[in-house]
Amino acid sequence: MDDFSRSHEIDKGEGSGSEQPSHRSLLSRARARAEALSNRGRGWVDHQQPGSVPGVAIGAWRRYQAVEGPLQSLLLTAYVLIAVVPALLVLEEYLDPRARVADCTPRAPL
């Protein structure tokens, strides 16, 4: 008997007489348990009152998840390029002491 057929027999629960559960049954039980825990958590979330502290936090999380990330990134980039960069250039020109001195000196030929 080769190793493949022996492992196949153990998976079916046959063979050496040991009562170890098969890998498939362990996996199916783990999936069932994970699904039950997930459903329990979703049920708890669904039954929270929107005005309660957990309900407010859940509502904020849902709104955060609903935001489209790439669109928000594009809008933030556009805002910085259209509003912030020109404002910084104007402030830099206004606060530059060399620019003020040059504007105040008379422009008479020497």
Steps between C-alpha positions, in 0.01 A plus 500: 500500500653834397494819708224665296251215542583469868443872563179475297381216724582701812300794362202271458534385859612150406830327552696464819199505732591830666205728552675819391275736304585550138640823364181565309281467807731729699490753221122484465452536877739797507313666214165437669630649826644804322173554315301471823726754672474732201121478499491559876712815459287628212188438705641701789592786266157499336319522835685808628295816540631782274495748792709287734876532524564168319234592242667834428838333464354236267327769293823697469686186394237421236521855362879474494481170311254650249742775396675437173871522576641586156239770447578657838871491419440672167287770662760566769776527240292739289424714807868524591603595147218750443471664841795435727797541262388841364424620853848399615656681202309818583597480867865440411501804273330710765735393780825518299691803639713543186188544288368779726828689499517482122146640474571792737821629341468766235570393148717789399780453257842542658 
